[in-house]
């Protein structure tokens, strides 16, 4: 209902979503465009990203309410 009312009042609503698609470990990972990835070694040649583009050393998030820990560690 809010979206309908705002659009009638000349507001435009844009949704911006970023999926974290470079996570986890998948054997033989293939993207929707056909690119491949070595997720175990963090090699994404289609982007191109490699291990040097990720936070090192790899560390777990211990508390999600802390924005610094979430932004500086792997999800």
C-alpha positions as CSV (number, residue, x, y, z in Angstrom):
1,X,0.0,0.0,0.0
2,X,2.8,2.4,0.8
3,X,4.5,1.8,-2.6
4,X,1.2,2.4,-4.4
5,X,0.6,5.7,-2.6
6,X,4.1,7.0,-3.1
7,X,4.1,6.1,-6.8
8,X,0.9,8.1,-7.3
9,X,2.7,11.1,-5.7
10,X,5.5,11.0,-8.3
11,X,8.0,9.1,-6.2
12,X,10.0,6.5,-7.9
13,X,11.1,3.5,-5.9
14,X,14.3,1.6,-6.8
15,X,15.4,-1.6,-5.2
16,X,19.1,-2.2,-5.1
17,X,20.1,-5.8,-4.2
18,X,23.6,-7.2,-4.1
19,X,23.8,-11.0,-3.8
20,X,27.0,-12.3,-2.2
21,X,27.6,-14.8,-5.0
22,X,31.3,-15.5,-4.2
23,X,30.9,-17.4,-1.0
24,X,31.0,-21.0,0.2
25,X,32.7,-23.9,-1.4
26,X,31.2,-25.4,-4.5
27,X,32.9,-28.1,-6.7
28,X,32.8,-27.3,-10.4
29,X,31.1,-23.9,-9.8
30,X,29.6,-22.4,-13.0
31,X,28.0,-19.0,-13.3
32,X,24.8,-18.2,-15.2
33,X,26.9,-16.8,-18.0
34,X,29.0,-19.9,-18.2
35,X,32.0,-18.7,-16.4
36,X,33.7,-21.1,-14.1
37,X,35.2,-20.6,-10.6
38,X,37.5,-22.3,-8.3
39,X,35.8,-21.5,-5.0
40,X,38.1,-23.5,-2.9
41,X,41.1,-21.3,-3.9
42,X,39.1,-18.1,-4.5
43,X,39.8,-17.9,-8.2
44,X,37.1,-16.3,-10.3
45,X,38.6,-15.7,-13.7
46,X,35.4,-14.4,-15.3
47,X,35.3,-11.3,-13.0
48,X,38.4,-11.4,-12.7
49,X,39.0,-11.8,-9.0
50,X,41.6,-13.9,-7.2
51,X,42.6,-14.5,-3.6
52,X,44.4,-11.2,-3.5
53,X,41.0,-9.4,-3.7
54,X,39.7,-11.0,-0.5
55,X,40.4,-10.2,3.1
56,X,43.5,-12.1,4.4
57,X,43.7,-14.1,6.5
58,X,40.3,-15.7,6.3
59,X,38.4,-15.2,9.5
60,X,35.0,-16.0,10.8
61,X,32.4,-13.5,11.9
62,X,32.0,-13.8,15.7
63,X,29.3,-11.1,16.2
64,X,26.9,-9.9,13.5
65,X,25.7,-6.8,15.3
66,X,29.3,-5.3,15.0
67,X,29.4,-3.6,11.5
68,X,33.2,-3.4,11.5
69,X,33.6,-7.2,12.1
70,X,31.0,-7.9,9.4
71,X,32.6,-5.6,6.8
72,X,36.1,-6.8,7.4
73,X,35.5,-10.6,7.5
74,X,34.0,-13.2,5.3
75,X,30.3,-13.9,5.6
